[in-house]
Structures are given as C-alpha cells and as structure tokens.
C-alpha cells in the first residue's frame, strides 16, 4: 500500500504537508502549486486512504455488517442487498456482507467475524418474510431486521417487512374492479411463511370492501410457492362446473401452475380466467403469455430503509417517528399491471 511517506519523498515535502493536502486542510498552510503536485503524485502512485488506520483514530469504522440467510442467491430478493449497498454508499459507509447460504450453524461465526471488524451496526436479512432469531451481540450494537421480525416481540430492534395485507388487498381489488366476484385464492400450507395468513387477510378484506361473501371452497392451498405445487389446486378449482372467473395466487410461480393447467383444460387467460400473482419475480411474470399482473415485493426499498436506519442508529440519532424506541416499517406493495386481467365473460360472474 502506498503511504503518505512515499508521496512526501517523491515530492520532497514533509509527511505532515501531504496529510494536510489529502485531508483537505491545506488552505493557507501549503502553497497551491505544492498542493497540486502532491495530489498529482498521489494519483500517479495509486494512493488510497487507509480507512482502518483512520478508524482507529476516529473510533469509527463507517462499516455496517449484514448477515443474510441465502438472499444473495435469490434473483428477485437480491434487490434487497443492492438497495442496502446503495444507501450505505451514499453516506460513505461500507456494507460488509456475509451470506450463510441457508445454514443456521454459520450465523454465529459470521456475526462474530463482523464484530471483529468493528462494525457500527448489524443488519439481519431474511430470505423471506419470517420470524428471525437474533444473534447474541453487545447491547450497544444497533440491529435492524430486513424482511423479517424478531422472534421475540419484546426485542427492541428496528425492522422492516412488506405490507402483505395491503398488497393482497390491492391484488384482489384489481380483480373486483374488473368485475369479478367469484375470485379464488391459492394460498400455501407451509406455516413457516408468515405471509400466508397476512395475504389471506388482505384477500378477505378486499371481498368485504366490495360486499362479496368469502366462499371457503374457493380458497385452496399449495404445498409450497412453486409451479408444480400450484398445479394440483389449479386442477381442483378449474375442473369445477362453477369454476372461478379469477384467481389471486400467493406467488408468481403458483400463478405459472395455473397458466399451465388452464392451457391443459383449453381455457384462455384472461378471456376465461384472470390471474394475479405476488412477488413480481420478473423472469416469471414477464415471460408468461400473457404477461402476469402481480404485486411488487419492495425488496430494494426495504434494503435502502434498513441501511439508512442502521446508520441513523449507529450515529446515536433518534428516529423521527419513534424517537429512541424501535421503528417498525410496513413497506407498500403496489400492483404491477400487465395483461393477465380482463372483465369476466358475459354471464360468467
């Protein structure tokens, strides 16, 4: 690494003169032509400041740690990391990431490795909206949970999650506004997904707002949020003589399963069946024909908020809404309009 002494020797000045110039404190102390030469030599030699040494002096590392449980390997959820990195960089902080690839036994060592690098706050990023076990860290270290909530509701930490209820309500209302009244909901049965109950709540709230009674027979479950798991419930619904005219699916991949079954049964989307998904997993939603109207999971916005909140807490600042108390944020989930929704066929409502 190029040092201040290397630059000083090249220019023929003192180390302190170089330090003044490179730390923007040379005005009135160093001649302008000398300062310019110091800057030129620093650039020629490829000088970069030693942030570790600077941190020892200022007692600030300007580093936020992030431990994720597989987020980095999920294409659409990876936007969370991009958002967090961008927000940190804008405030001249470094985001140091360790992804545990879904191995819980790695989380403890990963957290300790970050603590050894003098991080100023810690973000715990979940692979999907779920309850999160917080790691053991010093009480003075701020923690922000990204796309999850602490398993212990008494934990005084900040967290941000998607507004699952609002997103599901907006999705169902999109179908209701198109004229549909027999609207099915394909949920999932896995209770580890916190969103399953929240999205059902949003679906039922939308029906209630339009004066439509909930028909339990139109609520089905897939084993998991994948296309193969969605095909069984799709067959169950679409073979009925009183089949629904529209369906809201827990995920875009489940919606793909409905597309496949509809094609198998000779049904055309959206003429015979309107479909709305959830996630806006673009390589799915944009690739389907017709393209899938769906709900945007706000991964980038959540990542940005988590990093900004971590920096606020690391500086000892208070949250403008909650003061010193923990801040909890529901991030809006807007509908992304494509071409899989149309009014129901005449007489089919």
LINKA-V906300 format. One record per residue. N is the residue number from 1. RES is the residue in one letter. SS is DSSP state (2 for helix, 1 for strand, 0 for the rest). NEAR is the number of other ideal C-beta (glycine too) atoms within 12 Angstrom. Layout:
n:N res:RES ss:SS near:NEAR
n:N res:RES ss:SS near:NEAR
//
This chain:
n:1 res:X ss:0 near:15
n:2 res:X ss:0 near:21
n:3 res:X ss:0 near:21
n:4 res:X ss:2 near:31
n:5 res:X ss:2 near:19
n:6 res:X ss:2 near:19
n:7 res:X ss:2 near:36
n:8 res:X ss:2 near:28
n:9 res:X ss:2 near:18
n:10 res:X ss:2 near:22
n:11 res:X ss:2 near:30
n:12 res:X ss:0 near:14
n:13 res:X ss:0 near:28
n:14 res:X ss:0 near:19
n:15 res:X ss:2 near:20
n:16 res:X ss:2 near:19
n:17 res:X ss:2 near:28
n:18 res:X ss:2 near:35
n:19 res:X ss:2 near:29
n:20 res:X ss:2 near:25
n:21 res:X ss:2 near:34
n:22 res:X ss:2 near:32
n:23 res:X ss:0 near:22
n:24 res:X ss:0 near:14
n:25 res:X ss:0 near:15
n:26 res:X ss:0 near:24
n:27 res:X ss:0 near:12
n:28 res:X ss:0 near:9
n:29 res:X ss:0 near:19
n:30 res:X ss:0 near:27
n:31 res:X ss:0 near:17
n:32 res:X ss:2 near:14
n:33 res:X ss:2 near:14
n:34 res:X ss:2 near:23
n:35 res:X ss:2 near:28
n:36 res:X ss:2 near:16
n:37 res:X ss:2 near:24
n:38 res:X ss:2 near:37
n:39 res:X ss:2 near:25
n:40 res:X ss:2 near:18
n:41 res:X ss:2 near:27
n:42 res:X ss:2 near:28
n:43 res:X ss:2 near:17
n:44 res:X ss:2 near:15
n:45 res:X ss:2 near:23
n:46 res:X ss:0 near:13
n:47 res:X ss:0 near:26
n:48 res:X ss:0 near:17
n:49 res:X ss:0 near:24
n:50 res:X ss:0 near:16
n:51 res:X ss:2 near:21
n:52 res:X ss:2 near:18
n:53 res:X ss:2 near:15
n:54 res:X ss:2 near:21
n:55 res:X ss:2 near:20
n:56 res:X ss:2 near:12
n:57 res:X ss:2 near:14
n:58 res:X ss:2 near:15
n:59 res:X ss:0 near:11
n:60 res:X ss:0 near:23
n:61 res:X ss:0 near:29
n:62 res:X ss:0 near:28
n:63 res:X ss:1 near:33
n:64 res:X ss:1 near:46
n:65 res:X ss:1 near:41
n:66 res:X ss:1 near:43
n:67 res:X ss:1 near:47
n:68 res:X ss:1 near:43
n:69 res:X ss:0 near:35
n:70 res:X ss:0 near:27
n:71 res:X ss:2 near:37
n:72 res:X ss:2 near:26
n:73 res:X ss:2 near:17
n:74 res:X ss:0 near:26
n:75 res:X ss:0 near:20
n:76 res:X ss:0 near:31
n:77 res:X ss:0 near:35
n:78 res:X ss:0 near:27
n:79 res:X ss:2 near:30
n:80 res:X ss:2 near:49
n:81 res:X ss:2 near:39
n:82 res:X ss:2 near:27
n:83 res:X ss:2 near:34
n:84 res:X ss:2 near:47
n:85 res:X ss:2 near:28
n:86 res:X ss:2 near:22
n:87 res:X ss:2 near:32
n:88 res:X ss:2 near:37
n:89 res:X ss:2 near:20
n:90 res:X ss:2 near:15
n:91 res:X ss:0 near:26
n:92 res:X ss:0 near:17
n:93 res:X ss:0 near:32
n:94 res:X ss:1 near:28
n:95 res:X ss:1 near:42
n:96 res:X ss:1 near:34
n:97 res:X ss:1 near:34
n:98 res:X ss:1 near:34
n:99 res:X ss:1 near:26
n:100 res:X ss:0 near:29
n:101 res:X ss:0 near:19
n:102 res:X ss:0 near:18
n:103 res:X ss:0 near:18
n:104 res:X ss:0 near:19
n:105 res:X ss:2 near:11
n:106 res:X ss:2 near:20
n:107 res:X ss:2 near:31
n:108 res:X ss:2 near:20
n:109 res:X ss:2 near:17
n:110 res:X ss:2 near:31
n:111 res:X ss:2 near:31
n:112 res:X ss:2 near:20
n:113 res:X ss:2 near:21
n:114 res:X ss:2 near:34
n:115 res:X ss:2 near:27
n:116 res:X ss:0 near:16
n:117 res:X ss:0 near:23
n:118 res:X ss:0 near:27
n:119 res:X ss:0 near:38
n:120 res:X ss:0 near:38
n:121 res:X ss:1 near:46
n:122 res:X ss:1 near:46
n:123 res:X ss:1 near:56
n:124 res:X ss:1 near:48
n:125 res:X ss:1 near:50
n:126 res:X ss:1 near:44
n:127 res:X ss:1 near:32
n:128 res:X ss:1 near:38
n:129 res:X ss:1 near:41
n:130 res:X ss:1 near:30
n:131 res:X ss:1 near:24
n:132 res:X ss:1 near:36
n:133 res:X ss:0 near:22
n:134 res:X ss:0 near:32
n:135 res:X ss:0 near:32
n:136 res:X ss:0 near:14
n:137 res:X ss:0 near:27
n:138 res:X ss:0 near:16
n:139 res:X ss:0 near:11
n:140 res:X ss:0 near:14
n:141 res:X ss:0 near:27
n:142 res:X ss:1 near:37
n:143 res:X ss:1 near:43
n:144 res:X ss:1 near:52
n:145 res:X ss:1 near:44
n:146 res:X ss:1 near:54
n:147 res:X ss:1 near:48
n:148 res:X ss:1 near:40
n:149 res:X ss:1 near:33
n:150 res:X ss:1 near:26
n:151 res:X ss:0 near:20
n:152 res:X ss:0 near:16
n:153 res:X ss:0 near:14
n:154 res:X ss:0 near:10
n:155 res:X ss:0 near:24
n:156 res:X ss:0 near:22
n:157 res:X ss:0 near:37
n:158 res:X ss:1 near:40
n:159 res:X ss:1 near:40
n:160 res:X ss:1 near:41
n:161 res:X ss:1 near:40
n:162 res:X ss:1 near:43
n:163 res:X ss:0 near:31
n:164 res:X ss:2 near:38
n:165 res:X ss:2 near:30
n:166 res:X ss:2 near:29
n:167 res:X ss:2 near:42
n:168 res:X ss:2 near:43
n:169 res:X ss:2 near:35
n:170 res:X ss:2 near:34
n:171 res:X ss:2 near:53
n:172 res:X ss:2 near:45
n:173 res:X ss:2 near:30
n:174 res:X ss:2 near:38
n:175 res:X ss:2 near:44
n:176 res:X ss:2 near:32
n:177 res:X ss:2 near:24
n:178 res:X ss:0 near:28
n:179 res:X ss:0 near:24
n:180 res:X ss:0 near:36
n:181 res:X ss:0 near:28
n:182 res:X ss:0 near:31
n:183 res:X ss:1 near:42
n:184 res:X ss:1 near:42
n:185 res:X ss:1 near:45
n:186 res:X ss:1 near:51
n:187 res:X ss:1 near:39
n:188 res:X ss:1 near:33
n:189 res:X ss:0 near:23
n:190 res:X ss:0 near:21
n:191 res:X ss:0 near:15
n:192 res:X ss:0 near:20
n:193 res:X ss:0 near:29
n:194 res:X ss:0 near:26
n:195 res:X ss:2 near:38
n:196 res:X ss:2 near:34
n:197 res:X ss:2 near:22
n:198 res:X ss:2 near:29
n:199 res:X ss:2 near:44
n:200 res:X ss:2 near:34
n:201 res:X ss:2 near:25
n:202 res:X ss:2 near:37
n:203 res:X ss:2 near:46
n:204 res:X ss:2 near:29
n:205 res:X ss:2 near:26
n:206 res:X ss:2 near:35
n:207 res:X ss:2 near:33
n:208 res:X ss:2 near:17
n:209 res:X ss:2 near:16
n:210 res:X ss:0 near:23
n:211 res:X ss:0 near:10
n:212 res:X ss:0 near:25
n:213 res:X ss:0 near:14
n:214 res:X ss:0 near:23
n:215 res:X ss:0 near:20
n:216 res:X ss:2 near:14
n:217 res:X ss:2 near:17
n:218 res:X ss:2 near:35
n:219 res:X ss:1 near:30
n:220 res:X ss:1 near:35
n:221 res:X ss:1 near:30
n:222 res:X ss:1 near:37
n:223 res:X ss:0 near:24
n:224 res:X ss:0 near:26
n:225 res:X ss:0 near:37
n:226 res:X ss:0 near:27
n:227 res:X ss:2 near:30
n:228 res:X ss:2 near:18
n:229 res:X ss:2 near:29
n:230 res:X ss:2 near:41
n:231 res:X ss:2 near:31
n:232 res:X ss:2 near:25
n:233 res:X ss:2 near:38
n:234 res:X ss:2 near:38
n:235 res:X ss:2 near:22
n:236 res:X ss:2 near:25
n:237 res:X ss:2 near:40
n:238 res:X ss:2 near:37
n:239 res:X ss:0 near:19
n:240 res:X ss:0 near:21
n:241 res:X ss:0 near:7
n:242 res:X ss:0 near:16
n:243 res:X ss:0 near:29
n:244 res:X ss:0 near:39
n:245 res:X ss:0 near:37
n:246 res:X ss:1 near:50
n:247 res:X ss:1 near:50
n:248 res:X ss:1 near:52
n:249 res:X ss:1 near:56
n:250 res:X ss:0 near:50
n:251 res:X ss:0 near:43
n:252 res:X ss:2 near:43
n:253 res:X ss:2 near:35
n:254 res:X ss:2 near:47
n:255 res:X ss:2 near:52
n:256 res:X ss:2 near:39
n:257 res:X ss:2 near:41
n:258 res:X ss:2 near:49
n:259 res:X ss:2 near:38
n:260 res:X ss:2 near:27
n:261 res:X ss:2 near:34
n:262 res:X ss:2 near:36
n:263 res:X ss:2 near:22
n:264 res:X ss:2 near:15
n:265 res:X ss:0 near:22
n:266 res:X ss:0 near:13
n:267 res:X ss:0 near:29
n:268 res:X ss:0 near:18
n:269 res:X ss:0 near:36
n:270 res:X ss:0 near:35
n:271 res:X ss:0 near:22
n:272 res:X ss:0 near:28
n:273 res:X ss:0 near:40
n:274 res:X ss:1 near:46
n:275 res:X ss:1 near:55
n:276 res:X ss:1 near:54
n:277 res:X ss:0 near:50
n:278 res:X ss:0 near:55
n:279 res:X ss:1 near:42
n:280 res:X ss:0 near:37
n:281 res:X ss:0 near:34
n:282 res:X ss:2 near:23
n:283 res:X ss:2 near:17
n:284 res:X ss:2 near:32
n:285 res:X ss:2 near:36
n:286 res:X ss:0 near:22
n:287 res:X ss:0 near:18
n:288 res:X ss:0 near:32
n:289 res:X ss:0 near:20
n:290 res:X ss:0 near:25
n:291 res:X ss:0 near:28
n:292 res:X ss:0 near:43
n:293 res:X ss:1 near:39
n:294 res:X ss:1 near:42
n:295 res:X ss:1 near:44
n:296 res:X ss:1 near:33
n:297 res:X ss:0 near:43
n:298 res:X ss:0 near:35
n:299 res:X ss:2 near:39
n:300 res:X ss:2 near:29
n:301 res:X ss:2 near:31
n:302 res:X ss:2 near:43
n:303 res:X ss:2 near:40
n:304 res:X ss:2 near:33
n:305 res:X ss:2 near:37
n:306 res:X ss:2 near:50
n:307 res:X ss:2 near:45
n:308 res:X ss:2 near:36
n:309 res:X ss:2 near:40
n:310 res:X ss:2 near:44
n:311 res:X ss:2 near:35
n:312 res:X ss:2 near:30
n:313 res:X ss:2 near:32
n:314 res:X ss:2 near:32
n:315 res:X ss:0 near:19
n:316 res:X ss:0 near:14
n:317 res:X ss:0 near:19
n:318 res:X ss:0 near:17
n:319 res:X ss:1 near:26
n:320 res:X ss:0 near:12
n:321 res:X ss:0 near:14
n:322 res:X ss:0 near:19
n:323 res:X ss:1 near:12
n:324 res:X ss:0 near:16
n:325 res:X ss:0 near:14
n:326 res:X ss:0 near:27
n:327 res:X ss:0 near:29
n:328 res:X ss:1 near:25
n:329 res:X ss:1 near:28
n:330 res:X ss:1 near:24
n:331 res:X ss:1 near:30
n:332 res:X ss:0 near:23
n:333 res:X ss:0 near:34
n:334 res:X ss:0 near:23
n:335 res:X ss:1 near:33
n:336 res:X ss:1 near:30
n:337 res:X ss:0 near:22
n:338 res:X ss:0 near:31
n:339 res:X ss:0 near:21
n:340 res:X ss:0 near:41
n:341 res:X ss:0 near:38
n:342 res:X ss:0 near:27
n:343 res:X ss:0 near:22
n:344 res:X ss:0 near:25
n:345 res:X ss:0 near:21
n:346 res:X ss:0 near:9
n:347 res:X ss:0 near:8
n:348 res:X ss:0 near:22
n:349 res:X ss:0 near:20
//
